[in-house]
């Protein structure tokens, strides 16, 4: 029936909105837990270890159906985990020093940096004779400009849920008015986006060799847990008490992150990629900025500044410009399917889109 088809057609939309809420929830809960004294190194280890355990039954169940694993593939999985562990450490260190709102805004830079890396490694071709190439370049510049605004400029307060909030930030209009801690957090998040872009390139090559994405997810999470455990033992060697989860918020943050990041988000992304395609999944990313703004104001009592609003809008405009250009390129490539494939068509949208594993990578 028509109404049943409409309801079923709305499922991917609803699922992606829930995923964006869940992703911002991870940043917000981790921010609260870390503000209470939880080490972000320990947090990464615990929630990825739990995520690995949650994915283990699927890995065992699929053992007879998946393609055989080789030593080369295991090495590729290990490399993905190594890049991922670096990215996660940078991400949560950035959240700890700034805000979940800034993390959500900066996450939209990942496709932009991926596009630039794809150009450097000649996986993407920039043909200046085409309007789509100009659009992608312009979108990249706009997004980077928006990142500078949201990181360096605060401006007047727009929303202030707590009566005491905003005392630590100036409300005048000078450009560099953010605190040094916030700017440092923004720098870490920007570097994390660059690392995530490199991870996307590596993931695209791995999926090409071994198209069993959930198996890749399991090994990625397992290797990431092992690598972060080693790093955490070194960093926290003089503070073994850091490994104790004493507050309820710490336990809640770990369990929530494990379920939402390692299981729920991955499953929804894989399903939506299959049903709707990568462009559909990518289009929801800027929604996280609005969700984060609401959560940090209502639940964390932080102040929402004009600079955050303007910068987030600018980043989103640049993001959608690049996505629109890629959609046009894909449409043109399909219309010219009879011609030999071009270098820019070989990777299609995959490296430019948020990964189905984690946007924090």
Secondary structure as GFF3:
##gff-version 3
##sequence-region A 1 361
A	DSSP	alpha_helix	2	35	.	.	.	ID=ss1
A	DSSP	alpha_helix	40	61	.	.	.	ID=ss2
A	DSSP	alpha_helix	71	97	.	.	.	ID=ss3
A	DSSP	alpha_helix	100	106	.	.	.	ID=ss4
A	DSSP	three_ten_helix	107	109	.	.	.	ID=ss5
A	DSSP	alpha_helix	110	120	.	.	.	ID=ss6
A	DSSP	alpha_helix	131	152	.	.	.	ID=ss7
A	DSSP	beta_strand	157	160	.	.	.	ID=ss8
A	DSSP	alpha_helix	180	209	.	.	.	ID=ss9
A	DSSP	alpha_helix	213	235	.	.	.	ID=ss10
A	DSSP	three_ten_helix	240	243	.	.	.	ID=ss11
A	DSSP	alpha_helix	248	259	.	.	.	ID=ss12
A	DSSP	pi_helix	260	265	.	.	.	ID=ss13
A	DSSP	alpha_helix	266	275	.	.	.	ID=ss14
A	DSSP	alpha_helix	278	282	.	.	.	ID=ss15
A	DSSP	alpha_helix	287	298	.	.	.	ID=ss16
A	DSSP	beta_strand	303	305	.	.	.	ID=ss17
A	DSSP	alpha_helix	306	335	.	.	.	ID=ss18
A	DSSP	alpha_helix	343	346	.	.	.	ID=ss19
A	DSSP	three_ten_helix	350	352	.	.	.	ID=ss20
###
